[in-house]
Amino acid sequence: MRKGQKAAHRKYKDNEIDIFAFVSITHRNVVFSKPLNQVQLTIVDEHMKNNDALRNIQDILKDLQ
């Protein structure tokens, strides 16, 4: 997960946030994530394979309220 090449800092309006979608073609699945205060994110194959994408995005949206 990295910032855009040309954007050193993203400017957001109130109540705006990025949500990242990591797609696995092999498992036909998606893992959603809020921005994290870390340099690297590793999603292990088992988590990608067993992720419930709908529940994952619902949990993130609920957490943002």
Sequence and secondary structure as in RCSB ss.txt:
>XXXX:A:sequence
MRKGQKAAHRKYKDNEIDIFAFVSITHRNVVFSKPLNQVQLTIVDEHMKNNDALRNIQDILKDLQ
>XXXX:A:secstr
    SS SS    TT    EEEEETTTTEEEEE   SSS     HHHHHH  HHHHHHHHHHHH 
